[in-house]
């Protein structure tokens, strides 16, 4: 997305994560709660949440926030971890082992 000149913003609740993400992306990064995003309504043309809903206390609230900050007609993409996803199938043995 950066290569197409799109404005990106990264968000995470853990203060250590923006530092980790900064090694991979050249975009503004903030520490924020995905269930109370610090953006005005309809701020973004699209929003993406990858491996987020699995780690919040209320996924419905999180998706509602994504919807709130995405403009009408915009797109929302949510990616979730799953043992049935292509990655999950490839790592099936890992999922079957106890931690």
Number of C-alpha atoms within 10 A of each C-alpha: 7 10 5 6 7 10 11 15 13 18 19 16 13 12 12 10 15 18 12 10 15 13 8 8 14 12 14 12 17 17 16 15 14 22 17 12 16 14 12 10 15 16 12 21 15 18 19 13 17 11 13 17 19 13 8 15 10 12 15 12 15 20 19 14 18 26 19 17 21 21 17 13 9 13 14 17 11 13 13 12 14 13 15 11 13 11 11 14 13 12 13 14 9 12 13 9 7 5 5
